[in-house]
Amino acid sequence: MLVAGAGGGFDVYAGLPLALALRERGKEAYLANLSFSQLDGLGLDAWLAEDVAAIDPDTPSRDWYFPERALARWLHSRRLPSTVYAFPRVGVRPLKAAYERLAAHLGIDAIILADGGTDILMRGDEAGLGTPVEDMASLAAVRGLDVPVKVVVCLGFGVDAYHGVNHAQVLENLAALERDGGYLGAFSLSRATAPGELYLDAVAHARGEMPSHPSIVNGSIAAAVRGEFGDVRFTDRTKGSELFVNPLMSLYFAVDLDALAARSLYLDRIEDTVLARQIASIIEDYRDEVTPRPPRVFPH
């Protein structure tokens, strides 16, 4: 199985507890991520194949921002398999090819795309889409793969509010997926479990690796897992904004990947992209055409 961060950055950490739980059950679970790091500066020996880097604890890099290496170092410190695979920030066509190469190399029969937040659930006509470029690139790339099991999981309900996501519409989209048979349910990440405890440790370790740029998403999720509530402060990066950490942030929502992709209103438009900026332009053009659904508020 491959557990891959969908939206880049620290999204792979949102999938870490699942990979750990799968390994507990005797499954082979590998970790990958769409990377925001400068992978083009890596040495030739770091590349498993075209657009697929194998990041180890000692992989040299000129880029101080390197979540994949931070995770590899944490895994190594826990005596766990420590390779984290990384894809460059590219368009759908090369990203799909990279996934195909990695799946063939590892013998993958299932892919779980993990999103830190819930903006991957946006179909395109919502009041706000969050930060959709990388999520949609991953969704479109994996949709085209011949892999028996493909699932999307979201951890961190509410964290995308800063980027304009209306979370009543997130629930509306989940309800629509349920009607389509694509909603697989929800479950909690608990610190009373080994994966939950290890997740908290991994997030704290990542903050130590990159103290000037800790993950706001995973920091918020970790605070929720610890039982904290409200405007929890853990980094100066949130200065001037008000957080609303709450227990819903520690819930995983799981959906069938193909069902989610089928509901997207513009995914077909980005399938032939080569560059990430092409995806951004297509989404911008689409948003100029559509009349967004008005935002809704929770009635209770």
Phi and psi in degrees as GROMACS dihedral restraints (atoms count N, CA, C in turn):
[ dihedral_restraints ]
;  ai    aj    ak    al  type     phi  dphi    fc
    3     4     5     6     1  -118.3    20    10
    4     5     6     7     1   123.4    20    10
    6     7     8     9     1  -106.4    20    10
    7     8     9    10     1   115.5    20    10
    9    10    11    12     1  -124.7    20    10
   10    11    12    13     1   134.8    20    10
   12    13    14    15     1   -69.3    20    10
   13    14    15    16     1   125.3    20    10
   15    16    17    18     1   -81.6    20    10
   16    17    18    19     1   -39.9    20    10
   18    19    20    21     1  -103.3    20    10
   19    20    21    22     1    12.1    20    10
   21    22    23    24     1    81.7    20    10
   22    23    24    25     1  -179.9    20    10
   24    25    26    27     1    63.2    20    10
   25    26    27    28     1  -124.4    20    10
   27    28    29    30     1   -95.7    20    10
   28    29    30    31     1    13.9    20    10
   30    31    32    33     1   -59.2    20    10
   31    32    33    34     1   -29.3    20    10
   33    34    35    36     1   -60.2    20    10
   34    35    36    37     1   -28.3    20    10
   36    37    38    39     1   -66.0    20    10
   37    38    39    40     1   -29.5    20    10
   39    40    41    42     1   -67.1    20    10
   40    41    42    43     1   -23.7    20    10
   42    43    44    45     1   -93.9    20    10
   43    44    45    46     1   -11.4    20    10
   45    46    47    48     1   -55.5    20    10
   46    47    48    49     1   -48.1    20    10
   48    49    50    51     1   -58.3    20    10
   49    50    51    52     1   -34.7    20    10
   51    52    53    54     1   -67.8    20    10
   52    53    54    55     1   -43.6    20    10
   54    55    56    57     1   -61.2    20    10
   55    56    57    58     1   -41.3    20    10
   57    58    59    60     1   -65.3    20    10
   58    59    60    61     1   -41.7    20    10
   60    61    62    63     1   -65.2    20    10
   61    62    63    64     1   -39.3    20    10
   63    64    65    66     1   -65.0    20    10
   64    65    66    67     1   -40.5    20    10
   66    67    68    69     1   -65.5    20    10
   67    68    69    70     1   -36.0    20    10
   69    70    71    72     1   -57.1    20    10
   70    71    72    73     1   -32.6    20    10
   72    73    74    75     1   -92.5    20    10
   73    74    75    76     1    13.5    20    10
   75    76    77    78     1    83.8    20    10
   76    77    78    79     1    10.6    20    10
   78    79    80    81     1   -88.0    20    10
   79    80    81    82     1   150.7    20    10
   81    82    83    84     1   -84.9    20    10
   82    83    84    85     1   112.0    20    10
   84    85    86    87     1  -124.1    20    10
   85    86    87    88     1   120.2    20    10
   87    88    89    90     1  -105.5    20    10
   88    89    90    91     1   157.6    20    10
   90    91    92    93     1  -116.8    20    10
   91    92    93    94     1   139.1    20    10
   93    94    95    96     1  -144.8    20    10
   94    95    96    97     1   167.3    20    10
   96    97    98    99     1  -157.3    20    10
   97    98    99   100     1   142.8    20    10
   99   100   101   102     1   -77.1    20    10
  100   101   102   103     1   116.3    20    10
  102   103   104   105     1   -94.8    20    10
  103   104   105   106     1   141.7    20    10
  105   106   107   108     1   -96.4    20    10
  106   107   108   109     1    -1.9    20    10
  108   109   110   111     1   -79.0    20    10
  109   110   111   112     1   165.4    20    10
  111   112   113   114     1   -83.1    20    10
  112   113   114   115     1    78.2    20    10
  114   115   116   117     1   -68.6    20    10
  115   116   117   118     1   -22.0    20    10
  117   118   119   120     1   -67.1    20    10
  118   119   120   121     1   -11.0    20    10
  120   121   122   123     1   -91.6    20    10
  121   122   123   124     1     0.1    20    10
  123   124   125   126     1   -74.7    20    10
  124   125   126   127     1   153.6    20    10
  126   127   128   129     1   -70.6    20    10
  127   128   129   130     1   163.2    20    10
  129   130   131   132     1   -61.0    20    10
  130   131   132   133     1   -32.0    20    10
  132   133   134   135     1   -71.4    20    10
  133   134   135   136     1    -9.4    20    10
  135   136   137   138     1   -84.4    20    10
  136   137   138   139     1   -11.2    20    10
  138   139   140   141     1   -96.7    20    10
  139   140   141   142     1   116.6    20    10
  141   142   143   144     1   -72.5    20    10
  142   143   144   145     1   -39.8    20    10
  144   145   146   147     1  -160.3    20    10
  145   146   147   148     1   179.1    20    10
  147   148   149   150     1   -59.5    20    10
  148   149   150   151     1   125.1    20    10
  150   151   152   153     1    65.2    20    10
  151   152   153   154     1    20.6    20    10
  153   154   155   156     1  -132.9    20    10
  154   155   156   157     1   107.8    20    10
  156   157   158   159     1  -101.3    20    10
  157   158   159   160     1   142.4    20    10
  159   160   161   162     1  -105.7    20    10
  160   161   162   163     1   107.6    20    10
  162   163   164   165     1   -95.5    20    10
  163   164   165   166     1   124.9    20    10
  165   166   167   168     1  -113.5    20    10
  166   167   168   169     1   170.9    20    10
  168   169   170   171     1   -57.8    20    10
  169   170   171   172     1   -29.7    20    10
  171   172   173   174     1  -107.3    20    10
  172   173   174   175     1    17.9    20    10
  174   175   176   177     1   -63.7    20    10
  175   176   177   178     1   118.9    20    10
  177   178   179   180     1   -74.4    20    10
  178   179   180   181     1   145.7    20    10
  180   181   182   183     1  -155.7    20    10
  181   182   183   184     1   146.8    20    10
  183   184   185   186     1   -84.8    20    10
  184   185   186   187     1    -7.6    20    10
  186   187   188   189     1   -92.9    20    10
  187   188   189   190     1   121.6    20    10
  189   190   191   192     1   -70.5    20    10
  190   191   192   193     1   -25.5    20    10
  192   193   194   195     1   -90.3    20    10
  193   194   195   196     1   106.7    20    10
  195   196   197   198     1  -151.7    20    10
  196   197   198   199     1    71.4    20    10
  198   199   200   201     1   -57.4    20    10
  199   200   201   202     1   -33.9    20    10
  201   202   203   204     1   -64.4    20    10
  202   203   204   205     1   -41.8    20    10
  204   205   206   207     1   -70.7    20    10
  205   206   207   208     1   -37.4    20    10
  207   208   209   210     1   -58.4    20    10
  208   209   210   211     1   -43.7    20    10
  210   211   212   213     1   -66.8    20    10
  211   212   213   214     1   -40.7    20    10
  213   214   215   216     1   -59.9    20    10
  214   215   216   217     1   -40.5    20    10
  216   217   218   219     1   -66.2    20    10
  217   218   219   220     1   -40.1    20    10
  219   220   221   222     1   -65.1    20    10
  220   221   222   223     1   -44.4    20    10
  222   223   224   225     1   -58.6    20    10
  223   224   225   226     1   -43.3    20    10
  225   226   227   228     1   -62.1    20    10
  226   227   228   229     1   -40.2    20    10
  228   229   230   231     1   -65.0    20    10
  229   230   231   232     1   -22.4    20    10
  231   232   233   234     1   -99.3    20    10
  232   233   234   235     1     9.9    20    10
  234   235   236   237     1    57.0    20    10
  235   236   237   238     1    40.5    20    10
  237   238   239   240     1  -111.4    20    10
  238   239   240   241     1   157.0    20    10
  240   241   242   243     1   -51.2    20    10
  241   242   243   244     1   125.5    20    10
  243   244   245   246     1  -112.1    20    10
  244   245   246   247     1     7.6    20    10
  246   247   248   249     1   -81.6    20    10
  247   248   249   250     1   131.1    20    10
  249   250   251   252     1  -120.3    20    10
  250   251   252   253     1   120.9    20    10
  252   253   254   255     1   -82.8    20    10
  253   254   255   256     1   143.8    20    10
  255   256   257   258     1  -131.7    20    10
  256   257   258   259     1   135.0    20    10
  258   259   260   261     1  -106.6    20    10
  259   260   261   262     1   139.2    20    10
  261   262   263   264     1   -70.5    20    10
  262   263   264   265     1   162.8    20    10
  264   265   266   267     1   -80.2    20    10
  265   266   267   268     1    91.7    20    10
  267   268   269   270     1  -127.9    20    10
  268   269   270   271     1  -178.6    20    10
  270   271   272   273     1   -77.6    20    10
  271   272   273   274     1  -179.8    20    10
  273   274   275   276     1   -66.1    20    10
  274   275   276   277     1   -43.3    20    10
  276   277   278   279     1   -61.1    20    10
  277   278   279   280     1   -51.6    20    10
  279   280   281   282     1   -68.6    20    10
  280   281   282   283     1   -29.9    20    10
  282   283   284   285     1   -68.0    20    10
  283   284   285   286     1   -41.0    20    10
  285   286   287   288     1   -60.5    20    10
  286   287   288   289     1   -44.3    20    10
  288   289   290   291     1   -62.1    20    10
  289   290   291   292     1   -38.5    20    10
  291   292   293   294     1   -65.1    20    10
  292   293   294   295     1   -43.6    20    10
  294   295   296   297     1   -60.2    20    10
  295   296   297   298     1   -40.9    20    10
  297   298   299   300     1   -62.1    20    10
  298   299   300   301     1   -42.0    20    10
  300   301   302   303     1   -64.3    20    10
  301   302   303   304     1   -44.7    20    10
  303   304   305   306     1   -67.8    20    10
  304   305   306   307     1   -41.4    20    10
  306   307   308   309     1   -61.6    20    10
  307   308   309   310     1   -40.6    20    10
  309   310   311   312     1   -67.3    20    10
  310   311   312   313     1   -40.7    20    10
  312   313   314   315     1   -64.2    20    10
  313   314   315   316     1   -40.5    20    10
  315   316   317   318     1   -93.3    20    10
  316   317   318   319     1   -11.4    20    10
  318   319   320   321     1    70.0    20    10
  319   320   321   322     1    45.5    20    10
  321   322   323   324     1   -75.1    20    10
  322   323   324   325     1   134.4    20    10
  324   325   326   327     1  -117.9    20    10
  325   326   327   328     1     1.1    20    10
  327   328   329   330     1  -155.2    20    10
  328   329   330   331     1   141.1    20    10
  330   331   332   333     1  -127.0    20    10
  331   332   333   334     1   130.0    20    10
  333   334   335   336     1  -114.3    20    10
  334   335   336   337     1   114.3    20    10
  336   337   338   339     1   -87.1    20    10
  337   338   339   340     1   125.7    20    10
  339   340   341   342     1  -110.3    20    10
  340   341   342   343     1   130.1    20    10
  342   343   344   345     1  -116.0    20    10
  343   344   345   346     1   125.2    20    10
  345   346   347   348     1   -81.6    20    10
  346   347   348   349     1   100.6    20    10
  348   349   350   351     1   114.5    20    10
  349   350   351   352     1  -167.8    20    10
  351   352   353   354     1  -131.8    20    10
  352   353   354   355     1    12.3    20    10
  354   355   356   357     1   -72.2    20    10
  355   356   357   358     1   -12.6    20    10
  357   358   359   360     1   -66.3    20    10
  358   359   360   361     1   -17.9    20    10
  360   361   362   363     1   -82.3    20    10
  361   362   363   364     1    -5.3    20    10
  363   364   365   366     1   -74.1    20    10
  364   365   366   367     1   131.4    20    10
  366   367   368   369     1   -92.3    20    10
  367   368   369   370     1   -16.6    20    10
  369   370   371   372     1   130.9    20    10
  370   371   372   373     1   -21.2    20    10
  372   373   374   375     1  -108.9    20    10
  373   374   375   376     1    15.3    20    10
  375   376   377   378     1   -76.2    20    10
  376   377   378   379     1   170.0    20    10
  378   379   380   381     1   -60.0    20    10
  379   380   381   382     1   -35.8    20    10
  381   382   383   384     1  -148.5    20    10
  382   383   384   385     1   148.1    20    10
  384   385   386   387     1  -105.6    20    10
  385   386   387   388     1    -2.2    20    10
  387   388   389   390     1    74.7    20    10
  388   389   390   391     1  -130.3    20    10
  390   391   392   393     1  -120.7    20    10
  391   392   393   394     1    84.2    20    10
  393   394   395   396     1   -85.7    20    10
  394   395   396   397     1   -15.1    20    10
  396   397   398   399     1   -57.7    20    10
  397   398   399   400     1   -54.5    20    10
  399   400   401   402     1   -70.4    20    10
  400   401   402   403     1   -40.7    20    10
  402   403   404   405     1   -58.1    20    10
  403   404   405   406     1   -45.5    20    10
  405   406   407   408     1   -70.7    20    10
  406   407   408   409     1   -33.6    20    10
  408   409   410   411     1   -60.4    20    10
  409   410   411   412     1   -46.2    20    10
  411   412   413   414     1   -66.3    20    10
  412   413   414   415     1   -43.3    20    10
  414   415   416   417     1   -61.5    20    10
  415   416   417   418     1   -46.6    20    10
  417   418   419   420     1   -66.5    20    10
  418   419   420   421     1   -38.6    20    10
  420   421   422   423     1   -65.3    20    10
  421   422   423   424     1   -46.8    20    10
  423   424   425   426     1   -74.3    20    10
  424   425   426   427     1   -29.9    20    10
  426   427   428   429     1   -55.9    20    10
  427   428   429   430     1   -36.2    20    10
  429   430   431   432     1   -82.2    20    10
  430   431   432   433     1     1.8    20    10
  432   433   434   435     1   -86.8    20    10
  433   434   435   436     1   145.9    20    10
  435   436   437   438     1   -90.8    20    10
  436   437   438   439     1    74.9    20    10
  438   439   440   441     1  -124.9    20    10
  439   440   441   442     1   133.3    20    10
  441   442   443   444     1   -58.8    20    10
  442   443   444   445     1   -40.6    20    10
  444   445   446   447     1  -123.2    20    10
  445   446   447   448     1   126.1    20    10
  447   448   449   450     1  -136.8    20    10
  448   449   450   451     1   120.9    20    10
  450   451   452   453     1  -132.0    20    10
  451   452   453   454     1   147.7    20    10
  453   454   455   456     1  -114.6    20    10
  454   455   456   457     1   132.1    20    10
  456   457   458   459     1  -122.5    20    10
  457   458   459   460     1   143.9    20    10
  459   460   461   462     1  -122.0    20    10
  460   461   462   463     1   131.9    20    10
  462   463   464   465     1  -128.8    20    10
  463   464   465   466     1   125.8    20    10
  465   466   467   468     1   114.4    20    10
  466   467   468   469     1    44.4    20    10
  468   469   470   471     1   -56.6    20    10
  469   470   471   472     1   122.7    20    10
  471   472   473   474     1   107.5    20    10
  472   473   474   475     1   -20.2    20    10
  474   475   476   477     1   -72.3    20    10
  475   476   477   478     1   -17.8    20    10
  477   478   479   480     1   -85.6    20    10
  478   479   480   481     1     2.2    20    10
  480   481   482   483     1   -58.3    20    10
  481   482   483   484     1   -35.3    20    10
  483   484   485   486     1   -60.2    20    10
  484   485   486   487     1   -29.4    20    10
  486   487   488   489     1   -98.8    20    10
  487   488   489   490     1    17.5    20    10
  489   490   491   492     1    90.9    20    10
  490   491   492   493     1     6.6    20    10
  492   493   494   495     1   -75.0    20    10
  493   494   495   496     1   131.1    20    10
  495   496   497   498     1   -93.9    20    10
  496   497   498   499     1   114.1    20    10
  498   499   500   501     1   -79.3    20    10
  499   500   501   502     1   -14.1    20    10
  501   502   503   504     1   -65.5    20    10
  502   503   504   505     1   -34.9    20    10
  504   505   506   507     1   -73.1    20    10
  505   506   507   508     1   -29.0    20    10
  507   508   509   510     1   -59.0    20    10
  508   509   510   511     1   -46.9    20    10
  510   511   512   513     1   -65.4    20    10
  511   512   513   514     1   -37.3    20    10
  513   514   515   516     1   -61.4    20    10
  514   515   516   517     1   -41.0    20    10
  516   517   518   519     1   -67.7    20    10
  517   518   519   520     1   -38.1    20    10
  519   520   521   522     1   -64.8    20    10
  520   521   522   523     1   -38.4    20    10
  522   523   524   525     1   -62.8    20    10
  523   524   525   526     1   -40.8    20    10
  525   526   527   528     1   -64.7    20    10
  526   527   528   529     1   -38.5    20    10
  528   529   530   531     1   -65.6    20    10
  529   530   531   532     1   -36.3    20    10
  531   532   533   534     1   -60.8    20    10
  532   533   534   535     1   -44.4    20    10
  534   535   536   537     1   -62.2    20    10
  535   536   537   538     1   -33.4    20    10
  537   538   539   540     1   -82.6    20    10
  538   539   540   541     1    -5.5    20    10
  540   541   542   543     1    83.1    20    10
  541   542   543   544     1    14.8    20    10
  543   544   545   546     1  -103.6    20    10
  544   545   546   547     1    -4.8    20    10
  546   547   548   549     1   -87.8    20    10
  547   548   549   550     1   125.4    20    10
  549   550   551   552     1  -101.6    20    10
  550   551   552   553     1    -4.8    20    10
  552   553   554   555     1   112.6    20    10
  553   554   555   556     1  -178.3    20    10
  555   556   557   558     1  -132.7    20    10
  556   557   558   559     1   152.2    20    10
  558   559   560   561     1  -153.4    20    10
  559   560   561   562     1   159.0    20    10
  561   562   563   564     1  -100.6    20    10
  562   563   564   565     1   150.3    20    10
  564   565   566   567     1   -96.6    20    10
  565   566   567   568     1   112.7    20    10
  567   568   569   570     1  -111.8    20    10
  568   569   570   571     1   138.3    20    10
  570   571   572   573     1   -72.3    20    10
  571   572   573   574     1    -9.1    20    10
  573   574   575   576     1   -77.5    20    10
  574   575   576   577     1    -8.2    20    10
  576   577   578   579     1  -102.7    20    10
  577   578   579   580     1   157.6    20    10
  579   580   581   582     1   -61.5    20    10
  580   581   582   583     1   -45.3    20    10
  582   583   584   585     1   -60.7    20    10
  583   584   585   586     1   -37.3    20    10
  585   586   587   588     1   -66.3    20    10
  586   587   588   589     1   -43.6    20    10
  588   589   590   591     1   -64.4    20    10
  589   590   591   592     1   -42.3    20    10
  591   592   593   594     1   -67.8    20    10
  592   593   594   595     1   -35.9    20    10
  594   595   596   597     1   -59.3    20    10
  595   596   597   598     1   -46.5    20    10
  597   598   599   600     1   -58.9    20    10
  598   599   600   601     1   -41.1    20    10
  600   601   602   603     1   -67.0    20    10
  601   602   603   604     1   -40.0    20    10
  603   604   605   606     1   -65.4    20    10
  604   605   606   607     1   -40.4    20    10
  606   607   608   609     1   -65.5    20    10
  607   608   609   610     1   -41.4    20    10
  609   610   611   612     1   -64.3    20    10
  610   611   612   613     1   -39.9    20    10
  612   613   614   615     1   -63.2    20    10
  613   614   615   616     1   -42.8    20    10
  615   616   617   618     1   -62.2    20    10
  616   617   618   619     1   -37.8    20    10
  618   619   620   621     1   -63.4    20    10
  619   620   621   622     1   -36.6    20    10
  621   622   623   624     1   -69.7    20    10
  622   623   624   625     1   -32.4    20    10
  624   625   626   627     1   -70.8    20    10
  625   626   627   628     1   -37.6    20    10
  627   628   629   630     1  -131.2    20    10
  628   629   630   631     1    68.7    20    10
  630   631   632   633     1   -62.5    20    10
  631   632   633   634     1   -25.1    20    10
  633   634   635   636     1   -83.6    20    10
  634   635   636   637     1   -10.7    20    10
  636   637   638   639     1  -144.4    20    10
  637   638   639   640     1    59.4    20    10
  639   640   641   642     1   -70.1    20    10
  640   641   642   643     1   156.9    20    10
  642   643   644   645     1   -73.1    20    10
  643   644   645   646     1   117.6    20    10
  645   646   647   648     1   -67.3    20    10
  646   647   648   649     1   -40.2    20    10
  648   649   650   651     1   -62.7    20    10
  649   650   651   652     1   -55.0    20    10
  651   652   653   654     1   -71.5    20    10
  652   653   654   655     1   -29.3    20    10
  654   655   656   657     1   -63.9    20    10
  655   656   657   658     1   -38.9    20    10
  657   658   659   660     1   -68.0    20    10
  658   659   660   661     1   -43.7    20    10
  660   661   662   663     1   -62.0    20    10
  661   662   663   664     1   -45.3    20    10
  663   664   665   666     1   -60.7    20    10
  664   665   666   667     1   -40.7    20    10
  666   667   668   669     1   -61.2    20    10
  667   668   669   670     1   -41.0    20    10
  669   670   671   672     1   -65.0    20    10
  670   671   672   673     1   -40.2    20    10
  672   673   674   675     1   -63.6    20    10
  673   674   675   676     1   -33.2    20    10
  675   676   677   678     1   -77.8    20    10
  676   677   678   679     1    -7.6    20    10
  678   679   680   681     1    91.9    20    10
  679   680   681   682     1    13.5    20    10
  681   682   683   684     1   -78.8    20    10
  682   683   684   685     1   162.1    20    10
  684   685   686   687     1  -147.0    20    10
  685   686   687   688     1   144.1    20    10
  687   688   689   690     1    87.6    20    10
  688   689   690   691     1  -144.6    20    10
  690   691   692   693     1   -83.8    20    10
  691   692   693   694     1    75.7    20    10
  693   694   695   696     1   -82.3    20    10
  694   695   696   697     1   128.9    20    10
  696   697   698   699     1  -105.1    20    10
  697   698   699   700     1   124.9    20    10
  699   700   701   702     1  -139.4    20    10
  700   701   702   703     1    -0.9    20    10
  702   703   704   705     1  -159.2    20    10
  703   704   705   706     1   148.3    20    10
  705   706   707   708     1   -69.1    20    10
  706   707   708   709     1   -12.3    20    10
  708   709   710   711     1   -64.7    20    10
  709   710   711   712     1   -20.9    20    10
  711   712   713   714     1   -97.9    20    10
  712   713   714   715     1    10.3    20    10
  714   715   716   717     1   -60.2    20    10
  715   716   717   718     1   132.4    20    10
  717   718   719   720     1    91.1    20    10
  718   719   720   721     1    -4.3    20    10
  720   721   722   723     1  -124.4    20    10
  721   722   723   724     1   160.2    20    10
  723   724   725   726     1  -113.7    20    10
  724   725   726   727     1   121.8    20    10
  726   727   728   729     1   -87.5    20    10
  727   728   729   730     1   156.9    20    10
  729   730   731   732     1  -131.7    20    10
  730   731   732   733     1    72.6    20    10
  732   733   734   735     1   -68.2    20    10
  733   734   735   736     1   133.6    20    10
  735   736   737   738     1  -157.8    20    10
  736   737   738   739     1   166.7    20    10
  738   739   740   741     1   -60.0    20    10
  739   740   741   742     1   -24.0    20    10
  741   742   743   744     1   -65.3    20    10
  742   743   744   745     1   -22.1    20    10
  744   745   746   747     1   -68.4    20    10
  745   746   747   748     1   -19.6    20    10
  747   748   749   750     1   -94.5    20    10
  748   749   750   751     1    11.8    20    10
  750   751   752   753     1   -97.4    20    10
  751   752   753   754     1   135.0    20    10
  753   754   755   756     1   -88.7    20    10
  754   755   756   757     1   134.3    20    10
  756   757   758   759     1  -111.9    20    10
  757   758   759   760     1   128.8    20    10
  759   760   761   762     1  -118.0    20    10
  760   761   762   763     1   136.6    20    10
  762   763   764   765     1  -138.6    20    10
  763   764   765   766     1   155.9    20    10
  765   766   767   768     1   -69.9    20    10
  766   767   768   769     1   128.9    20    10
  768   769   770   771     1   -63.7    20    10
  769   770   771   772     1   -44.2    20    10
  771   772   773   774     1   -65.1    20    10
  772   773   774   775     1   -36.7    20    10
  774   775   776   777     1   -66.2    20    10
  775   776   777   778     1   -40.1    20    10
  777   778   779   780     1   -64.8    20    10
  778   779   780   781     1   -45.0    20    10
  780   781   782   783     1   -62.5    20    10
  781   782   783   784     1   -36.5    20    10
  783   784   785   786     1   -65.7    20    10
  784   785   786   787     1   -25.2    20    10
  786   787   788   789     1   -85.3    20    10
  787   788   789   790     1   -13.2    20    10
  789   790   791   792     1   -65.5    20    10
  790   791   792   793     1   140.5    20    10
  792   793   794   795     1   -90.3    20    10
  793   794   795   796     1    -8.2    20    10
  795   796   797   798     1  -139.7    20    10
  796   797   798   799     1     5.5    20    10
  798   799   800   801     1   -59.9    20    10
  799   800   801   802     1   -36.8    20    10
  801   802   803   804     1   -61.3    20    10
  802   803   804   805     1   -27.4    20    10
  804   805   806   807     1   -70.7    20    10
  805   806   807   808     1   -22.8    20    10
  807   808   809   810     1  -102.1    20    10
  808   809   810   811     1     0.5    20    10
  810   811   812   813     1   -62.0    20    10
  811   812   813   814     1   -30.6    20    10
  813   814   815   816     1   -97.9    20    10
  814   815   816   817     1    11.8    20    10
  816   817   818   819     1   -70.8    20    10
  817   818   819   820     1   149.1    20    10
  819   820   821   822     1  -110.9    20    10
  820   821   822   823     1   -31.4    20    10
  822   823   824   825     1  -115.6    20    10
  823   824   825   826     1   148.9    20    10
  825   826   827   828     1   -63.0    20    10
  826   827   828   829     1   -35.1    20    10
  828   829   830   831     1   -67.4    20    10
  829   830   831   832     1   -23.9    20    10
  831   832   833   834     1   -65.8    20    10
  832   833   834   835     1   -39.2    20    10
  834   835   836   837     1   -62.2    20    10
  835   836   837   838     1   -45.4    20    10
  837   838   839   840     1   -59.1    20    10
  838   839   840   841     1   -42.1    20    10
  840   841   842   843     1   -66.5    20    10
  841   842   843   844     1   -40.5    20    10
  843   844   845   846     1   -65.1    20    10
  844   845   846   847     1   -42.1    20    10
  846   847   848   849     1   -64.5    20    10
  847   848   849   850     1   -41.6    20    10
  849   850   851   852     1   -61.8    20    10
  850   851   852   853     1   -43.2    20    10
  852   853   854   855     1   -64.0    20    10
  853   854   855   856     1   -41.1    20    10
  855   856   857   858     1   -62.8    20    10
  856   857   858   859     1   -42.3    20    10
  858   859   860   861     1   -64.8    20    10
  859   860   861   862     1   -26.6    20    10
  861   862   863   864     1   -71.0    20    10
  862   863   864   865     1   -22.7    20    10
  864   865   866   867     1   -88.7    20    10
  865   866   867   868     1   -30.5    20    10
  867   868   869   870     1   -93.8    20    10
  868   869   870   871     1   151.2    20    10
  870   871   872   873     1   -97.2    20    10
  871   872   873   874     1   110.1    20    10
  873   874   875   876     1   -63.3    20    10
  874   875   876   877     1   146.9    20    10
  876   877   878   879     1   -64.1    20    10
  877   878   879   880     1   136.8    20    10
  879   880   881   882     1   -65.3    20    10
  880   881   882   883     1   142.7    20    10
  882   883   884   885     1   -63.9    20    10
  883   884   885   886     1   150.9    20    10
  885   886   887   888     1  -120.2    20    10
  886   887   888   889     1   158.4    20    10
  888   889   890   891     1  -113.7    20    10
  889   890   891   892     1   152.9    20    10
  891   892   893   894     1   -68.7    20    10
  892   893   894   895     1   132.1    20    10
  894   895   896   897     1   -79.4    20    10
  895   896   897   898     1    -5.3    20    10
